[in-house]
Amino acid sequence: MDIHEYQAKELLSGYGVKIAEGALAYSPEDAVQRARDIGGHIWAVKAQIHSGARGKAGGIKICKTHEEVAEAAEYLLGKRLVTHQTGPAGKVCSRLYIEAGTEIAKELYFCFLVDRGSERIVMVGSSQGGMDIEELAETNPDAITKIYIEPAVGLQDYQARQMAFAMGLDAEIMSHAIKTIRGCYRALRELDVSMLEINPLVVTNHHELIALDAKMSFDDNALFRQPKIAELRDKTQEDPREMAAADRGLSYVGLDGDIGCMINGAGLAMATMDMIKLAGGEPANFLDVGGGASAERTEKAFRLVLADENVKAMLVNIFAGINRCDWIAEGVVHAVQKLDMKIPLIVRLSGTNVEEGRRIIAESGLPIITADTLAEAAEKAVQARNAAVTKGGC
């Protein structure tokens, strides 16, 4: 789960991270009033969307008068911003963060994230902030410092000092840098954060260290113990299909293809999508219904897949271990009868009670295409999709 910049800054300020004065605005009039309240002679008007690289997309405006603040707010509110992180669909800006201008002497990059490969937390820093870390990694990888932290031990002071030196910070602000780094680490551990990025982390002309931007992502599976964080969720910034699935306890990721998938098990789902692509098709989604695919849960999964208007065919691929193929088959038949499906449905069952499951589907009288193997199922799904597209003249 992602949150907005202003929310991340509010959280980090509670852990001793210094931020510039700012306030939220929902209209041009709000924006001007917030600028008046903040005072000064320069302000940053920032679009609040769940994406980095907002500046490159025109989502951050530097203003020197109240009139410019109003014009910037008028331009940004309701605008769909497209970045390399949002994809071509972009994200709509519905709120702004008005922030006091900062005299910047130096821009740095700083990040904590959970590295599942090493099963540790990695601290990443660079003396070159204000740009995409991916771009920096390609053009100048030596400018990036990575320090791995053992979760059982935690961040050590010498590691914080090592990172501060690597970012080129002077001894004059070393104590402040260590306090900032330790505060960020505490936030990561206590709030179940999977990624915490400050870019840029700036040194001001007054030798202060300020988080000029902040991005935080949280582990969805830990939200049950972080109710205050869960309340920060902005569903308007997320794929509505994925939100509908999450609200129903299903694991769903929307994709750009047109072959819908309903599968039990993440590994099998990945293999199924690979086989669809190998057969010449494009999956429309990743949907893992889990091990307890009851008739009710199966119907919910069907509704989610069919809610995507781009879906031209649907593939159900179930390997029954904890589940039973006859239970799944009954759920599929019930869902098809209730939803009155208009697109081809391909079903492949394997595992416990597979013969009984196949019998239930065969005797249902429904136009369900069956397959014995994953490769056969993928090929039939692509063939059915192609036939549907040809028939529809799409």
Contacts in CASP RR format, 6 or more apart in sequence:
PFRMAT RR
TARGET T0000
AUTHOR 0000-0000-0000
METHOD contacts of the structure
MODEL  1
MDIHEYQAKELLSGYGVKIAEGALAYSPEDAVQRARDIGGHIWAVKAQIH
SGARGKAGGIKICKTHEEVAEAAEYLLGKRLVTHQTGPAGKVCSRLYIEA
GTEIAKELYFCFLVDRGSERIVMVGSSQGGMDIEELAETNPDAITKIYIE
PAVGLQDYQARQMAFAMGLDAEIMSHAIKTIRGCYRALRELDVSMLEINP
LVVTNHHELIALDAKMSFDDNALFRQPKIAELRDKTQEDPREMAAADRGL
SYVGLDGDIGCMINGAGLAMATMDMIKLAGGEPANFLDVGGGASAERTEK
AFRLVLADENVKAMLVNIFAGINRCDWIAEGVVHAVQKLDMKIPLIVRLS
GTNVEEGRRIIAESGLPIITADTLAEAAEKAVQARNAAVTKGGC
1 217 0 8 1.000
1 218 0 8 1.000
1 219 0 8 1.000
1 220 0 8 1.000
1 223 0 8 1.000
1 229 0 8 1.000
1 230 0 8 1.000
1 233 0 8 1.000
2 50 0 8 1.000
2 215 0 8 1.000
2 216 0 8 1.000
2 217 0 8 1.000
2 218 0 8 1.000
2 237 0 8 1.000
3 11 0 8 1.000
3 50 0 8 1.000
3 216 0 8 1.000
3 218 0 8 1.000
3 229 0 8 1.000
3 232 0 8 1.000
3 233 0 8 1.000
3 234 0 8 1.000
4 48 0 8 1.000
4 49 0 8 1.000
4 50 0 8 1.000
4 95 0 8 1.000
4 97 0 8 1.000
4 232 0 8 1.000
4 234 0 8 1.000
4 237 0 8 1.000
5 46 0 8 1.000
5 48 0 8 1.000
5 97 0 8 1.000
5 213 0 8 1.000
5 214 0 8 1.000
5 215 0 8 1.000
6 22 0 8 1.000
6 24 0 8 1.000
6 48 0 8 1.000
6 97 0 8 1.000
7 216 0 8 1.000
7 232 0 8 1.000
8 196 0 8 1.000
8 214 0 8 1.000
8 215 0 8 1.000
8 216 0 8 1.000
9 17 0 8 1.000
9 19 0 8 1.000
9 211 0 8 1.000
9 214 0 8 1.000
11 187 0 8 1.000
11 191 0 8 1.000
11 216 0 8 1.000
12 19 0 8 1.000
12 183 0 8 1.000
12 184 0 8 1.000
12 187 0 8 1.000
12 198 0 8 1.000
12 211 0 8 1.000
12 214 0 8 1.000
13 19 0 8 1.000
15 183 0 8 1.000
15 184 0 8 1.000
15 186 0 8 1.000
15 187 0 8 1.000
16 179 0 8 1.000
16 180 0 8 1.000
16 183 0 8 1.000
17 180 0 8 1.000
17 183 0 8 1.000
17 184 0 8 1.000
17 187 0 8 1.000
17 198 0 8 1.000
17 211 0 8 1.000
18 176 0 8 1.000
18 180 0 8 1.000
18 208 0 8 1.000
18 209 0 8 1.000
18 210 0 8 1.000
18 211 0 8 1.000
19 210 0 8 1.000
19 211 0 8 1.000
19 214 0 8 1.000
20 99 0 8 1.000
20 100 0 8 1.000
20 101 0 8 1.000
20 102 0 8 1.000
20 210 0 8 1.000
20 212 0 8 1.000
21 38 0 8 1.000
21 99 0 8 1.000
21 100 0 8 1.000
22 34 0 8 1.000
22 38 0 8 1.000
22 97 0 8 1.000
22 98 0 8 1.000
22 99 0 8 1.000
22 100 0 8 1.000
23 34 0 8 1.000
23 37 0 8 1.000
23 38 0 8 1.000
23 97 0 8 1.000
23 98 0 8 1.000
24 30 0 8 1.000
24 34 0 8 1.000
24 48 0 8 1.000
24 95 0 8 1.000
24 96 0 8 1.000
24 97 0 8 1.000
24 98 0 8 1.000
25 31 0 8 1.000
25 33 0 8 1.000
25 34 0 8 1.000
25 73 0 8 1.000
25 95 0 8 1.000
25 96 0 8 1.000
25 97 0 8 1.000
25 98 0 8 1.000
26 77 0 8 1.000
26 94 0 8 1.000
26 95 0 8 1.000
26 96 0 8 1.000
27 73 0 8 1.000
27 77 0 8 1.000
28 69 0 8 1.000
28 70 0 8 1.000
28 71 0 8 1.000
28 73 0 8 1.000
28 74 0 8 1.000
28 77 0 8 1.000
29 70 0 8 1.000
30 73 0 8 1.000
30 96 0 8 1.000
31 45 0 8 1.000
31 69 0 8 1.000
31 70 0 8 1.000
31 72 0 8 1.000
31 73 0 8 1.000
31 96 0 8 1.000
31 98 0 8 1.000
32 66 0 8 1.000
32 69 0 8 1.000
32 70 0 8 1.000
32 73 0 8 1.000
34 98 0 8 1.000
35 43 0 8 1.000
35 63 0 8 1.000
35 66 0 8 1.000
35 69 0 8 1.000
35 98 0 8 1.000
36 66 0 8 1.000
38 98 0 8 1.000
38 99 0 8 1.000
38 100 0 8 1.000
39 100 0 8 1.000
40 100 0 8 1.000
40 101 0 8 1.000
41 64 0 8 1.000
42 62 0 8 1.000
42 63 0 8 1.000
42 64 0 8 1.000
42 100 0 8 1.000
42 101 0 8 1.000
43 62 0 8 1.000
43 63 0 8 1.000
43 69 0 8 1.000
43 98 0 8 1.000
43 99 0 8 1.000
43 100 0 8 1.000
43 101 0 8 1.000
44 60 0 8 1.000
44 61 0 8 1.000
44 62 0 8 1.000
44 63 0 8 1.000
44 98 0 8 1.000
44 99 0 8 1.000
44 100 0 8 1.000
44 101 0 8 1.000
45 60 0 8 1.000
45 61 0 8 1.000
45 62 0 8 1.000
45 63 0 8 1.000
45 69 0 8 1.000
45 72 0 8 1.000
45 73 0 8 1.000
45 76 0 8 1.000
45 96 0 8 1.000
45 97 0 8 1.000
45 98 0 8 1.000
46 54 0 8 1.000
46 59 0 8 1.000
46 60 0 8 1.000
46 96 0 8 1.000
46 97 0 8 1.000
46 98 0 8 1.000
46 99 0 8 1.000
47 54 0 8 1.000
47 58 0 8 1.000
47 59 0 8 1.000
47 60 0 8 1.000
47 76 0 8 1.000
47 79 0 8 1.000
47 81 0 8 1.000
47 93 0 8 1.000
47 96 0 8 1.000
48 93 0 8 1.000
48 94 0 8 1.000
48 95 0 8 1.000
48 96 0 8 1.000
48 97 0 8 1.000
49 81 0 8 1.000
49 86 0 8 1.000
49 91 0 8 1.000
49 92 0 8 1.000
49 93 0 8 1.000
49 237 0 8 1.000
50 91 0 8 1.000
50 234 0 8 1.000
50 237 0 8 1.000
50 238 0 8 1.000
51 57 0 8 1.000
51 81 0 8 1.000
51 83 0 8 1.000
51 85 0 8 1.000
51 86 0 8 1.000
51 90 0 8 1.000
51 91 0 8 1.000
52 83 0 8 1.000
52 85 0 8 1.000
52 215 0 8 1.000
53 83 0 8 1.000
53 84 0 8 1.000
53 85 0 8 1.000
53 132 0 8 1.000
54 60 0 8 1.000
54 81 0 8 1.000
54 83 0 8 1.000
56 83 0 8 1.000
57 81 0 8 1.000
57 82 0 8 1.000
57 83 0 8 1.000
58 81 0 8 1.000
59 76 0 8 1.000
59 79 0 8 1.000
59 81 0 8 1.000
59 93 0 8 1.000
61 68 0 8 1.000
61 72 0 8 1.000
61 75 0 8 1.000
61 76 0 8 1.000
62 101 0 8 1.000
63 69 0 8 1.000
63 71 0 8 1.000
63 72 0 8 1.000
69 98 0 8 1.000
73 96 0 8 1.000
76 93 0 8 1.000
76 96 0 8 1.000
77 93 0 8 1.000
77 94 0 8 1.000
77 95 0 8 1.000
77 96 0 8 1.000
78 92 0 8 1.000
78 93 0 8 1.000
78 94 0 8 1.000
79 92 0 8 1.000
79 93 0 8 1.000
80 90 0 8 1.000
80 91 0 8 1.000
80 92 0 8 1.000
80 93 0 8 1.000
81 90 0 8 1.000
81 91 0 8 1.000
81 92 0 8 1.000
81 93 0 8 1.000
82 88 0 8 1.000
82 89 0 8 1.000
82 90 0 8 1.000
83 90 0 8 1.000
91 237 0 8 1.000
92 236 0 8 1.000
94 236 0 8 1.000
102 202 0 8 1.000
102 204 0 8 1.000
102 210 0 8 1.000
102 212 0 8 1.000
103 204 0 8 1.000
103 205 0 8 1.000
103 206 0 8 1.000
104 200 0 8 1.000
104 202 0 8 1.000
104 203 0 8 1.000
104 204 0 8 1.000
104 205 0 8 1.000
104 212 0 8 1.000
105 202 0 8 1.000
105 203 0 8 1.000
105 204 0 8 1.000
105 205 0 8 1.000
105 207 0 8 1.000
106 127 0 8 1.000
106 202 0 8 1.000
106 203 0 8 1.000
107 128 0 8 1.000
107 129 0 8 1.000
107 130 0 8 1.000
107 200 0 8 1.000
107 201 0 8 1.000
107 202 0 8 1.000
107 212 0 8 1.000
108 125 0 8 1.000
108 126 0 8 1.000
108 127 0 8 1.000
108 128 0 8 1.000
108 129 0 8 1.000
108 167 0 8 1.000
108 168 0 8 1.000
108 169 0 8 1.000
108 200 0 8 1.000
108 201 0 8 1.000
108 202 0 8 1.000
108 203 0 8 1.000
109 124 0 8 1.000
109 125 0 8 1.000
109 126 0 8 1.000
109 128 0 8 1.000
109 129 0 8 1.000
109 130 0 8 1.000
109 131 0 8 1.000
109 133 0 8 1.000
109 136 0 8 1.000
109 144 0 8 1.000
109 167 0 8 1.000
109 198 0 8 1.000
109 199 0 8 1.000
109 200 0 8 1.000
109 201 0 8 1.000
110 124 0 8 1.000
110 125 0 8 1.000
110 163 0 8 1.000
110 167 0 8 1.000
110 181 0 8 1.000
110 184 0 8 1.000
110 197 0 8 1.000
110 198 0 8 1.000
110 199 0 8 1.000
110 201 0 8 1.000
111 123 0 8 1.000
111 124 0 8 1.000
111 125 0 8 1.000
111 133 0 8 1.000
111 195 0 8 1.000
111 196 0 8 1.000
111 197 0 8 1.000
111 198 0 8 1.000
111 199 0 8 1.000
112 121 0 8 1.000
112 122 0 8 1.000
112 123 0 8 1.000
112 124 0 8 1.000
112 184 0 8 1.000
112 185 0 8 1.000
112 188 0 8 1.000
112 193 0 8 1.000
112 195 0 8 1.000
112 196 0 8 1.000
113 121 0 8 1.000
113 122 0 8 1.000
113 124 0 8 1.000
113 194 0 8 1.000
113 195 0 8 1.000
113 196 0 8 1.000
113 197 0 8 1.000
114 121 0 8 1.000
114 122 0 8 1.000
114 194 0 8 1.000
114 195 0 8 1.000
114 219 0 8 1.000
115 121 0 8 1.000
115 122 0 8 1.000
115 148 0 8 1.000
118 148 0 8 1.000
120 148 0 8 1.000
120 149 0 8 1.000
120 150 0 8 1.000
120 151 0 8 1.000
121 148 0 8 1.000
121 149 0 8 1.000
121 151 0 8 1.000
121 154 0 8 1.000
121 185 0 8 1.000
121 188 0 8 1.000
122 146 0 8 1.000
122 147 0 8 1.000
122 148 0 8 1.000
122 149 0 8 1.000
123 146 0 8 1.000
123 147 0 8 1.000
123 148 0 8 1.000
123 149 0 8 1.000
123 155 0 8 1.000
123 159 0 8 1.000
123 163 0 8 1.000
123 181 0 8 1.000
123 185 0 8 1.000
124 133 0 8 1.000
124 144 0 8 1.000
124 145 0 8 1.000
124 146 0 8 1.000
125 144 0 8 1.000
125 145 0 8 1.000
125 146 0 8 1.000
125 163 0 8 1.000
125 166 0 8 1.000
125 167 0 8 1.000
126 133 0 8 1.000
126 136 0 8 1.000
126 143 0 8 1.000
126 144 0 8 1.000
126 145 0 8 1.000
126 166 0 8 1.000
126 167 0 8 1.000
127 143 0 8 1.000
127 166 0 8 1.000
127 167 0 8 1.000
127 168 0 8 1.000
128 136 0 8 1.000
128 140 0 8 1.000
128 143 0 8 1.000
129 136 0 8 1.000
129 199 0 8 1.000
129 200 0 8 1.000
129 201 0 8 1.000
130 199 0 8 1.000
130 200 0 8 1.000
133 144 0 8 1.000
133 199 0 8 1.000
136 143 0 8 1.000
136 144 0 8 1.000
137 144 0 8 1.000
145 162 0 8 1.000
145 163 0 8 1.000
145 166 0 8 1.000
145 167 0 8 1.000
147 159 0 8 1.000
147 162 0 8 1.000
147 163 0 8 1.000
149 155 0 8 1.000
149 156 0 8 1.000
149 159 0 8 1.000
149 185 0 8 1.000
151 189 0 8 1.000
154 185 0 8 1.000
154 189 0 8 1.000
155 181 0 8 1.000
155 182 0 8 1.000
155 185 0 8 1.000
157 178 0 8 1.000
157 182 0 8 1.000
160 177 0 8 1.000
160 178 0 8 1.000
160 181 0 8 1.000
160 182 0 8 1.000
161 174 0 8 1.000
161 178 0 8 1.000
163 181 0 8 1.000
164 174 0 8 1.000
164 177 0 8 1.000
164 178 0 8 1.000
164 181 0 8 1.000
167 177 0 8 1.000
167 201 0 8 1.000
169 177 0 8 1.000
169 203 0 8 1.000
169 209 0 8 1.000
170 207 0 8 1.000
172 207 0 8 1.000
173 203 0 8 1.000
173 207 0 8 1.000
173 208 0 8 1.000
173 209 0 8 1.000
176 208 0 8 1.000
176 209 0 8 1.000
177 209 0 8 1.000
180 201 0 8 1.000
180 209 0 8 1.000
180 211 0 8 1.000
184 196 0 8 1.000
184 198 0 8 1.000
187 193 0 8 1.000
187 196 0 8 1.000
187 216 0 8 1.000
188 196 0 8 1.000
191 216 0 8 1.000
191 218 0 8 1.000
191 226 0 8 1.000
191 229 0 8 1.000
192 218 0 8 1.000
192 219 0 8 1.000
192 222 0 8 1.000
192 223 0 8 1.000
192 225 0 8 1.000
192 226 0 8 1.000
192 229 0 8 1.000
193 216 0 8 1.000
193 217 0 8 1.000
193 218 0 8 1.000
193 219 0 8 1.000
194 217 0 8 1.000
194 218 0 8 1.000
194 219 0 8 1.000
195 215 0 8 1.000
195 216 0 8 1.000
195 217 0 8 1.000
196 214 0 8 1.000
196 215 0 8 1.000
196 216 0 8 1.000
196 217 0 8 1.000
197 214 0 8 1.000
197 215 0 8 1.000
197 216 0 8 1.000
198 211 0 8 1.000
198 212 0 8 1.000
198 213 0 8 1.000
198 214 0 8 1.000
198 215 0 8 1.000
199 213 0 8 1.000
199 215 0 8 1.000
200 212 0 8 1.000
200 213 0 8 1.000
201 209 0 8 1.000
201 210 0 8 1.000
201 211 0 8 1.000
201 212 0 8 1.000
202 209 0 8 1.000
202 210 0 8 1.000
202 212 0 8 1.000
203 209 0 8 1.000
204 210 0 8 1.000
218 226 0 8 1.000
218 229 0 8 1.000
220 246 0 8 1.000
223 229 0 8 1.000
223 230 0 8 1.000
235 243 0 8 1.000
239 254 0 8 1.000
241 252 0 8 1.000
241 254 0 8 1.000
241 285 0 8 1.000
241 304 0 8 1.000
241 307 0 8 1.000
241 308 0 8 1.000
242 252 0 8 1.000
242 253 0 8 1.000
242 254 0 8 1.000
244 252 0 8 1.000
244 304 0 8 1.000
244 307 0 8 1.000
245 251 0 8 1.000
245 252 0 8 1.000
245 287 0 8 1.000
245 304 0 8 1.000
246 252 0 8 1.000
248 300 0 8 1.000
248 304 0 8 1.000
250 287 0 8 1.000
250 288 0 8 1.000
250 289 0 8 1.000
250 297 0 8 1.000
250 300 0 8 1.000
250 301 0 8 1.000
250 304 0 8 1.000
251 266 0 8 1.000
251 286 0 8 1.000
251 287 0 8 1.000
251 288 0 8 1.000
251 290 0 8 1.000
252 285 0 8 1.000
252 286 0 8 1.000
252 287 0 8 1.000
252 288 0 8 1.000
252 304 0 8 1.000
253 285 0 8 1.000
253 286 0 8 1.000
253 287 0 8 1.000
254 284 0 8 1.000
254 285 0 8 1.000
254 286 0 8 1.000
254 308 0 8 1.000
255 273 0 8 1.000
255 282 0 8 1.000
255 283 0 8 1.000
255 284 0 8 1.000
255 285 0 8 1.000
255 286 0 8 1.000
256 282 0 8 1.000
256 284 0 8 1.000
257 281 0 8 1.000
257 282 0 8 1.000
257 283 0 8 1.000
257 284 0 8 1.000
257 310 0 8 1.000
258 282 0 8 1.000
258 284 0 8 1.000
258 310 0 8 1.000
258 311 0 8 1.000
258 312 0 8 1.000
258 313 0 8 1.000
258 385 0 8 1.000
258 389 0 8 1.000
259 276 0 8 1.000
259 281 0 8 1.000
259 282 0 8 1.000
259 283 0 8 1.000
259 284 0 8 1.000
259 311 0 8 1.000
259 312 0 8 1.000
259 313 0 8 1.000
259 314 0 8 1.000
259 315 0 8 1.000
259 381 0 8 1.000
259 382 0 8 1.000
259 385 0 8 1.000
260 283 0 8 1.000
260 284 0 8 1.000
260 285 0 8 1.000
260 287 0 8 1.000
260 305 0 8 1.000
260 308 0 8 1.000
260 311 0 8 1.000
260 313 0 8 1.000
260 314 0 8 1.000
260 315 0 8 1.000
261 269 0 8 1.000
261 272 0 8 1.000
261 273 0 8 1.000
261 276 0 8 1.000
261 283 0 8 1.000
261 284 0 8 1.000
261 285 0 8 1.000
261 286 0 8 1.000
261 287 0 8 1.000
261 305 0 8 1.000
261 314 0 8 1.000
261 315 0 8 1.000
261 317 0 8 1.000
262 287 0 8 1.000
262 289 0 8 1.000
262 298 0 8 1.000
262 301 0 8 1.000
262 302 0 8 1.000
262 305 0 8 1.000
262 314 0 8 1.000
262 315 0 8 1.000
262 316 0 8 1.000
262 317 0 8 1.000
263 269 0 8 1.000
263 272 0 8 1.000
263 287 0 8 1.000
263 288 0 8 1.000
263 289 0 8 1.000
263 316 0 8 1.000
263 317 0 8 1.000
263 318 0 8 1.000
264 288 0 8 1.000
264 289 0 8 1.000
264 290 0 8 1.000
264 291 0 8 1.000
264 292 0 8 1.000
264 293 0 8 1.000
264 318 0 8 1.000
264 319 0 8 1.000
264 320 0 8 1.000
264 323 0 8 1.000
264 328 0 8 1.000
265 288 0 8 1.000
265 289 0 8 1.000
265 290 0 8 1.000
265 291 0 8 1.000
265 319 0 8 1.000
266 288 0 8 1.000
268 317 0 8 1.000
268 319 0 8 1.000
269 286 0 8 1.000
269 287 0 8 1.000
269 288 0 8 1.000
270 286 0 8 1.000
271 374 0 8 1.000
272 283 0 8 1.000
272 315 0 8 1.000
272 317 0 8 1.000
272 374 0 8 1.000
272 377 0 8 1.000
272 378 0 8 1.000
273 283 0 8 1.000
273 286 0 8 1.000
275 374 0 8 1.000
275 375 0 8 1.000
275 377 0 8 1.000
275 378 0 8 1.000
276 282 0 8 1.000
276 283 0 8 1.000
276 315 0 8 1.000
276 378 0 8 1.000
276 381 0 8 1.000
276 382 0 8 1.000
277 283 0 8 1.000
278 378 0 8 1.000
279 375 0 8 1.000
279 378 0 8 1.000
279 379 0 8 1.000
279 381 0 8 1.000
279 382 0 8 1.000
280 382 0 8 1.000
281 381 0 8 1.000
281 382 0 8 1.000
281 385 0 8 1.000
284 305 0 8 1.000
284 308 0 8 1.000
284 310 0 8 1.000
284 311 0 8 1.000
285 304 0 8 1.000
285 305 0 8 1.000
285 308 0 8 1.000
287 301 0 8 1.000
287 304 0 8 1.000
287 305 0 8 1.000
289 297 0 8 1.000
289 298 0 8 1.000
289 301 0 8 1.000
291 322 0 8 1.000
291 323 0 8 1.000
292 322 0 8 1.000
292 323 0 8 1.000
293 301 0 8 1.000
293 318 0 8 1.000
293 323 0 8 1.000
293 327 0 8 1.000
293 328 0 8 1.000
293 331 0 8 1.000
294 327 0 8 1.000
294 331 0 8 1.000
295 327 0 8 1.000
295 330 0 8 1.000
295 331 0 8 1.000
295 334 0 8 1.000
295 335 0 8 1.000
298 328 0 8 1.000
298 331 0 8 1.000
298 332 0 8 1.000
298 334 0 8 1.000
298 335 0 8 1.000
299 331 0 8 1.000
299 334 0 8 1.000
299 335 0 8 1.000
299 338 0 8 1.000
299 339 0 8 1.000
302 314 0 8 1.000
302 335 0 8 1.000
302 336 0 8 1.000
302 339 0 8 1.000
302 341 0 8 1.000
303 339 0 8 1.000
305 311 0 8 1.000
305 314 0 8 1.000
306 314 0 8 1.000
306 339 0 8 1.000
306 341 0 8 1.000
306 343 0 8 1.000
311 343 0 8 1.000
312 343 0 8 1.000
312 344 0 8 1.000
312 385 0 8 1.000
312 388 0 8 1.000
312 389 0 8 1.000
312 394 0 8 1.000
313 343 0 8 1.000
313 344 0 8 1.000
313 345 0 8 1.000
313 346 0 8 1.000
313 381 0 8 1.000
313 382 0 8 1.000
313 384 0 8 1.000
313 385 0 8 1.000
313 388 0 8 1.000
314 341 0 8 1.000
314 343 0 8 1.000
314 344 0 8 1.000
314 345 0 8 1.000
314 346 0 8 1.000
314 381 0 8 1.000
315 346 0 8 1.000
315 347 0 8 1.000
315 348 0 8 1.000
315 377 0 8 1.000
315 378 0 8 1.000
315 381 0 8 1.000
316 328 0 8 1.000
316 332 0 8 1.000
316 345 0 8 1.000
316 346 0 8 1.000
316 347 0 8 1.000
316 348 0 8 1.000
317 348 0 8 1.000
317 374 0 8 1.000
317 377 0 8 1.000
318 325 0 8 1.000
318 328 0 8 1.000
318 347 0 8 1.000
318 348 0 8 1.000
318 349 0 8 1.000
318 350 0 8 1.000
319 350 0 8 1.000
319 351 0 8 1.000
320 327 0 8 1.000
320 328 0 8 1.000
320 349 0 8 1.000
320 350 0 8 1.000
320 351 0 8 1.000
320 352 0 8 1.000
320 353 0 8 1.000
320 354 0 8 1.000
321 351 0 8 1.000
321 352 0 8 1.000
323 352 0 8 1.000
324 352 0 8 1.000
324 353 0 8 1.000
325 349 0 8 1.000
325 350 0 8 1.000
325 351 0 8 1.000
325 352 0 8 1.000
325 353 0 8 1.000
325 354 0 8 1.000
325 356 0 8 1.000
325 357 0 8 1.000
325 358 0 8 1.000
326 353 0 8 1.000
326 356 0 8 1.000
326 357 0 8 1.000
326 360 0 8 1.000
327 353 0 8 1.000
328 349 0 8 1.000
328 357 0 8 1.000
329 347 0 8 1.000
329 349 0 8 1.000
329 356 0 8 1.000
329 357 0 8 1.000
329 358 0 8 1.000
329 360 0 8 1.000
329 361 0 8 1.000
330 360 0 8 1.000
332 345 0 8 1.000
332 347 0 8 1.000
332 361 0 8 1.000
332 368 0 8 1.000
333 360 0 8 1.000
333 361 0 8 1.000
333 364 0 8 1.000
333 366 0 8 1.000
336 345 0 8 1.000
336 364 0 8 1.000
336 366 0 8 1.000
336 368 0 8 1.000
337 366 0 8 1.000
343 388 0 8 1.000
344 367 0 8 1.000
344 369 0 8 1.000
344 381 0 8 1.000
344 384 0 8 1.000
344 385 0 8 1.000
344 387 0 8 1.000
344 388 0 8 1.000
345 367 0 8 1.000
345 368 0 8 1.000
345 369 0 8 1.000
346 368 0 8 1.000
346 369 0 8 1.000
346 370 0 8 1.000
346 371 0 8 1.000
346 377 0 8 1.000
346 380 0 8 1.000
346 381 0 8 1.000
346 384 0 8 1.000
347 361 0 8 1.000
347 368 0 8 1.000
347 369 0 8 1.000
347 370 0 8 1.000
347 371 0 8 1.000
347 377 0 8 1.000
348 370 0 8 1.000
348 371 0 8 1.000
348 372 0 8 1.000
348 373 0 8 1.000
348 374 0 8 1.000
348 376 0 8 1.000
348 377 0 8 1.000
349 357 0 8 1.000
349 358 0 8 1.000
349 361 0 8 1.000
349 370 0 8 1.000
358 370 0 8 1.000
361 368 0 8 1.000
361 370 0 8 1.000
362 370 0 8 1.000
369 380 0 8 1.000
369 384 0 8 1.000
371 377 0 8 1.000
371 380 0 8 1.000
END
